[in-house]
């Protein structure tokens, strides 16, 4: 399991930092963890295309965590009409996805599955488990388990003792 940081900045991008986004890769799957401003460009610079992505994990729906998904979905809907995609996020994720999909104004592929927390979802050789977190909007953390290893990722939140902290990535902002 490999982690590539696509962005780790604040709610705005700078010449040096994108907003929050990560790519988890294994031999079988490519998974996005949040996808804020500037992350689509970083993804393509890695040689990855929208059609390479198997799942998207969204901690919460603030723009600095989801802004590039509008463009991602437009490309996916047009170029990958028969491909499956899993979207996992907090309570309200289905409604959020339906709203964003309507903005794209393209046919939404039938193979898109949207899961809301709490969930445990198998994606290829990876198990994704969610845990509700504390924020001013519905928010989740993700435990990604692969080959006996676990990586835990959370966006904007306070501490939560229920998360296993074997390998922990928190997105830290600054003011």
Buried (B, 14 or more C-beta within 10 A) or exposed (E): BEBBBBBBBBBEBEEEBBBBBBBBBBEEBBBBBBBBBBBBBBBEEEEBBBEBBBBBBBBBBBBBBBBBBBBBBBBBBEEBEEBEBBBBBBBBBEEBBEEBBEEBEBEBBEEBEBBBBEBEBEBBEBBBBBBBBEBEEBBBBBBBBBEEEBBBBBBBBEEBEEBEEEBBBBBEEEE
